[in-house]
Amino acid sequence: MKRDLLRILDLSDREILSLIRSGRTWKRRGGSRRAPRPLAGKSLAMIFLKASTRTRVSFEVAMTRLGGHALFLSPLDTQIGRGEPVRDTARVLSRYTDAVMIRTFGHETAMEFAAAATVPVINGLTDGHHPCQILADLMTAAERGKDLRKMRVAFIGDGNNVANSWVEAAHVLGFDLRVACPKGYEPDPAVRKDAGRIGRGEVRIVRDPAEAARGADVLYTDVWTSMGQEAEGRKRLAAFQGYCVDAALLRRAHPGAIVMHCLPAHRGEEITEAVLEGPNSAVFDEAENRLHIQMALLEKLIKH
């Protein structure tokens, strides 16, 4: 039976920890020619309805290092851009390739695609969830010595797809998450309800970034205006004043806290240059780990 990854709740706590161990193993191997090539002869279709840097490059390089091949499919190059039903594309690609990664807007599109596909489908990002990013984030926290079951994470800013996936991760693994955001910008209530049924971890929504940051092991932020929200830019800029991760906020965190951002960053808005480039920043290790955790994920799903 095929396995998909559309959201963090698709994984158990043990599976998340296993993927992280595997990702760290692939990282130690680097791009060595002597490393195993478990996906030799396998192909990954990569559907991009949203622009990307890290997702595209990391998945393509991951498949290459695993011995396989990745195909980049944009709406300009495929019939998706001309209105072919999602389910038809899913069924056709399932007959050509061994897995599909889709990066799109509505989460329902990814769900529809996965329901019709007969090969594993991976969510490379939707407006609702960003599971691959959070797996890389968790791997980075583990590398920096954080206990993934006991750490305290402060998410400062918009309750977007990344925040939704952090909510799910907190409940799956059992750590403490505090989300600081203005009223009206909270993580999806349906996601919080679904994840809360697990009964582990504590997720709190607060308004004061300083309250969220107090004693945190991880300070996390993301852009205030995501792709597709550009028309709301001015409104969001005003709403999020005071939610910047700066040196003062960092001082409220645990002395060994790390700072993470999924990139791209708007320096001077959600995070200052000094913090992003400072000694507590794990931002570029986090970006690199997209590659290694996706190698682990592709190996697991395609060989399953």
C-alpha positions as CSV (number, residue, x, y, z in Angstrom):
1,M,0.0,0.0,0.0
2,K,1.4,3.4,-1.0
3,R,2.2,6.1,1.6
4,D,1.8,9.8,1.0
5,L,3.1,12.8,3.0
6,L,0.6,15.6,2.8
7,R,0.9,16.8,6.4
8,I,2.9,16.0,9.5
9,L,-0.1,14.1,11.0
10,D,0.6,11.5,8.2
11,L,3.6,10.4,10.3
12,S,3.9,8.9,13.7
13,D,6.4,10.1,16.3
14,R,8.6,7.1,15.7
15,E,8.5,7.7,11.9
16,I,9.6,11.3,12.3
17,L,12.5,10.3,14.5
18,S,13.5,7.6,12.1
19,L,13.5,10.0,9.2
20,I,15.7,12.4,11.1
21,R,18.2,9.6,11.9
22,S,18.2,8.6,8.3
23,G,18.6,12.2,7.1
24,R,21.6,12.7,9.4
25,T,23.1,9.5,8.0
26,W,22.7,10.8,4.5
27,K,24.2,14.1,5.5
28,R,27.3,12.4,6.9
29,R,27.8,10.5,3.6
30,G,27.5,13.8,1.7
31,G,27.6,13.3,-2.1
32,S,30.2,10.5,-1.9
33,R,30.3,8.3,-5.0
34,R,30.6,5.4,-2.6
35,A,27.2,6.2,-0.9
36,P,24.3,3.8,-1.7
37,R,22.0,4.5,-4.6
38,P,18.8,2.9,-3.4
39,L,16.6,4.7,-6.0
40,A,18.6,3.8,-9.1
41,G,16.2,3.7,-12.1
42,K,13.4,5.5,-10.2
43,S,11.8,8.8,-11.3
44,L,10.2,11.6,-9.3
45,A,7.7,14.0,-11.0
46,M,7.9,17.5,-9.5
47,I,4.8,19.7,-10.1
48,F,5.4,23.4,-9.3
49,L,2.3,25.6,-9.3
50,K,4.2,27.9,-6.9
51,A,7.7,29.3,-7.4
52,S,10.5,27.7,-5.5
53,T,14.3,27.7,-4.8
54,R,14.9,25.3,-1.9
55,T,12.2,22.8,-2.7
56,R,13.0,22.4,-6.3
57,V,16.8,22.2,-5.9
58,S,16.7,20.0,-2.8
59,F,14.3,17.5,-4.3
60,E,16.2,17.3,-7.6
61,V,19.6,16.9,-6.0
62,A,18.1,14.4,-3.5
63,M,16.9,12.2,-6.3
64,T,20.2,12.4,-8.2
65,R,22.2,11.5,-5.1
66,L,19.9,8.5,-4.5
67,G,20.5,7.3,-8.0
68,G,17.2,8.4,-9.5
69,H,15.9,11.1,-11.7
70,A,13.6,14.1,-11.2
71,L,11.4,15.9,-13.7
72,F,10.4,19.5,-13.3
73,L,6.9,20.2,-14.4
74,S,5.5,23.8,-14.4
75,P,2.0,24.9,-15.5
76,L,3.6,26.5,-18.6
77,D,5.0,23.1,-19.7
78,T,2.1,20.8,-18.9
79,Q,-1.6,20.4,-19.5
80,I,-2.3,21.3,-15.9
81,G,-1.8,24.9,-17.0
82,R,-4.5,24.4,-19.6
83,G,-7.1,23.1,-17.2
84,E,-6.6,19.3,-17.3
85,P,-8.3,17.8,-14.2
86,V,-5.9,17.2,-11.3
87,R,-7.1,13.6,-11.1
88,D,-6.3,12.9,-14.7
89,T,-2.7,14.2,-14.4
90,A,-2.3,12.2,-11.2
91,R,-3.4,8.9,-12.9
92,V,-1.1,9.5,-15.9
93,L,2.0,10.4,-13.9
94,S,1.4,7.4,-11.7
95,R,2.0,5.2,-14.8
96,Y,5.2,7.0,-15.7
97,T,6.9,7.8,-12.4
98,D,7.6,6.3,-9.0
99,A,6.5,9.2,-6.9
100,V,5.2,12.8,-7.3
101,M,6.0,15.9,-5.4
102,I,3.5,18.7,-5.7
103,R,3.9,22.4,-4.7
104,T,0.6,24.2,-5.1
105,F,-1.8,26.7,-3.5
106,G,-4.9,25.1,-2.0
107,H,-4.2,22.0,0.2
108,E,-7.3,20.4,-1.4
109,T,-5.4,20.2,-4.7
110,A,-2.7,18.1,-3.1
111,M,-5.4,15.9,-1.4
112,E,-7.2,15.4,-4.7
113,F,-4.0,14.5,-6.5
114,A,-3.0,12.0,-3.8
115,A,-6.4,10.4,-3.8
116,A,-6.2,9.7,-7.6
117,A,-2.5,8.8,-7.7
118,T,-1.3,5.2,-7.3
119,V,2.3,6.3,-6.4
120,P,3.4,8.2,-3.3
121,V,2.6,11.9,-3.3
122,I,4.6,14.4,-1.3
123,N,3.4,17.9,-0.4
124,G,6.3,20.2,-1.3
125,L,4.1,23.1,0.1
126,T,0.5,24.1,0.1
127,D,-1.3,27.1,1.7
128,G,-2.3,24.8,4.5
129,H,0.8,22.7,5.3
130,H,4.6,22.5,4.7
131,P,5.6,19.1,6.2
132,C,9.0,18.8,4.4
133,Q,10.1,22.1,5.9
134,I,9.2,21.1,9.4
135,L,11.0,17.8,9.1
136,A,14.2,19.7,8.1
137,D,13.6,22.1,11.0
138,L,13.3,19.2,13.5
139,M,16.5,17.6,12.1
140,T,18.3,20.9,12.6
141,A,17.0,21.2,16.2
142,A,18.2,17.7,16.9
143,E,21.6,18.5,15.4
144,R,21.9,21.4,17.8
145,G,21.2,19.2,20.8
146,K,17.6,20.0,21.4
147,D,15.3,17.2,22.8
148,L,12.6,16.9,20.3
149,R,10.1,15.6,22.9
150,K,10.9,18.2,25.6
151,M,12.0,21.4,23.8
152,R,10.1,24.7,23.8
153,V,9.5,26.3,20.5
154,A,8.3,29.9,20.0
155,F,6.8,30.7,16.6
156,I,6.6,34.5,16.1
157,G,4.4,35.8,13.3
158,D,1.8,34.7,10.9
159,G,-0.1,31.5,11.6
160,N,0.5,30.2,8.1
161,N,1.2,26.8,6.6
162,V,4.6,26.5,8.4
163,A,2.9,27.4,11.7
164,N,0.2,24.8,11.0
165,S,2.8,22.1,10.5
166,W,4.6,23.2,13.7
167,V,1.3,22.7,15.6
168,E,1.0,19.2,14.3
169,A,4.7,18.4,15.1
170,A,4.2,19.6,18.7
171,H,1.3,17.3,19.3
172,V,2.9,14.3,17.5
173,L,6.2,14.6,19.4
174,G,4.9,16.1,22.6
175,F,7.0,19.3,22.9
176,D,5.8,22.8,23.9
177,L,4.9,25.3,21.2
178,R,3.9,28.9,21.7
179,V,2.6,30.8,18.7
180,A,2.7,34.6,19.0
181,C,0.5,36.3,16.4
182,P,-1.9,39.2,16.1
183,K,-5.6,38.5,16.5
184,G,-7.0,37.1,13.2
185,Y,-3.7,35.6,12.1
186,E,-3.8,32.4,14.2
187,P,-2.9,28.9,12.9
188,D,-5.9,27.1,11.3
189,P,-8.4,26.1,14.0
190,A,-9.2,22.8,12.2
191,V,-5.5,21.9,12.2
192,R,-5.3,22.7,15.9
193,K,-8.4,20.5,16.6
194,D,-7.1,17.6,14.5
195,A,-3.6,17.7,16.1
196,G,-5.0,18.2,19.6
197,R,-6.8,14.9,19.5
198,I,-3.4,13.2,19.9
199,G,-3.3,14.4,23.5
200,R,0.5,15.1,23.6
201,G,2.3,18.4,23.7
202,E,1.0,21.8,24.5
203,V,0.2,24.5,22.0
204,R,-0.6,28.0,23.2
205,I,-1.6,31.1,21.2
206,V,-0.4,34.3,22.7
207,R,-0.3,37.9,21.5
208,D,2.9,39.0,23.1
209,P,6.1,37.8,21.3
210,A,8.1,38.3,24.5
211,E,5.8,35.9,26.4
212,A,6.3,33.3,23.6
213,A,10.0,33.7,23.5
214,R,10.6,33.5,27.3
215,G,12.8,30.4,27.9
216,A,12.4,29.1,24.3
217,D,14.9,26.6,22.9
218,V,14.0,27.5,19.4
219,L,12.9,30.9,18.0
220,Y,11.1,30.6,14.7
221,T,9.7,33.1,12.2
222,D,8.5,33.3,8.6
223,V,7.6,36.1,6.2
224,W,4.5,38.1,7.1
225,T,3.2,38.0,3.6
226,S,3.3,34.7,1.8
227,M,2.9,33.9,-1.9
228,G,-0.6,34.7,-3.1
229,Q,-1.1,37.3,-0.3
230,E,0.8,40.2,-1.9
231,A,-2.4,42.3,-2.1
232,E,-2.5,42.2,1.7
233,G,1.1,43.4,2.1
234,R,0.4,46.8,3.6
235,K,-2.3,45.5,5.9
236,R,0.0,42.7,7.2
237,L,3.0,45.0,7.6
238,A,0.9,47.1,10.0
239,A,-0.6,44.1,11.8
240,F,2.7,42.5,12.6
241,Q,4.5,45.5,13.9
242,G,6.2,44.4,17.1
243,Y,6.6,40.8,16.0
244,C,10.1,41.1,14.6
245,V,12.7,38.6,15.9
246,D,15.4,40.9,17.1
247,A,18.2,40.9,19.7
248,A,15.9,42.0,22.5
249,L,13.5,39.1,21.8
250,L,16.4,36.6,21.5
251,R,17.6,37.7,25.0
252,R,14.3,36.4,26.4
253,A,14.9,32.9,25.0
254,H,17.0,30.2,26.6
255,P,20.8,31.1,26.5
256,G,21.4,28.3,24.1
257,A,18.4,29.0,21.9
258,I,18.7,28.7,18.1
259,V,16.9,30.9,15.6
260,M,15.3,29.5,12.5
261,H,13.6,30.9,9.4
262,C,12.3,28.8,6.5
263,L,13.5,31.5,3.9
264,P,13.3,33.6,1.9
265,A,13.6,36.3,4.6
266,H,12.7,39.9,4.6
267,R,15.5,41.3,6.7
268,G,14.3,44.2,8.9
269,E,10.6,42.9,8.8
270,E,10.1,39.6,10.6
271,I,13.8,39.2,11.5
272,T,16.8,41.5,11.8
273,E,20.0,41.2,9.9
274,A,21.9,40.9,13.1
275,V,19.9,37.9,14.4
276,L,19.7,36.2,11.0
277,E,23.5,36.4,10.6
278,G,24.3,36.0,14.3
279,P,25.8,33.2,16.3
280,N,22.4,31.8,17.3
281,S,21.2,31.4,13.8
282,A,20.7,27.9,12.4
283,V,18.9,29.3,9.3
284,F,21.4,28.0,6.6
285,D,21.9,24.7,8.3
286,E,18.2,24.4,8.3
287,A,18.0,25.2,4.5
288,E,20.7,22.6,3.8
289,N,18.8,20.0,5.8
290,R,16.0,20.2,3.3
291,L,18.2,18.1,1.0
292,H,19.1,15.4,3.5
293,I,15.7,14.9,5.1
294,Q,14.2,14.7,1.6
295,M,16.7,12.0,0.7
296,A,15.4,10.1,3.8
297,L,11.8,10.7,2.9
298,L,12.1,9.7,-0.8
299,E,14.0,6.5,0.2
300,K,11.3,5.6,2.7
301,L,8.3,6.4,0.5
302,I,9.5,5.0,-2.8
303,K,11.1,1.8,-1.4
304,H,8.1,1.3,0.9
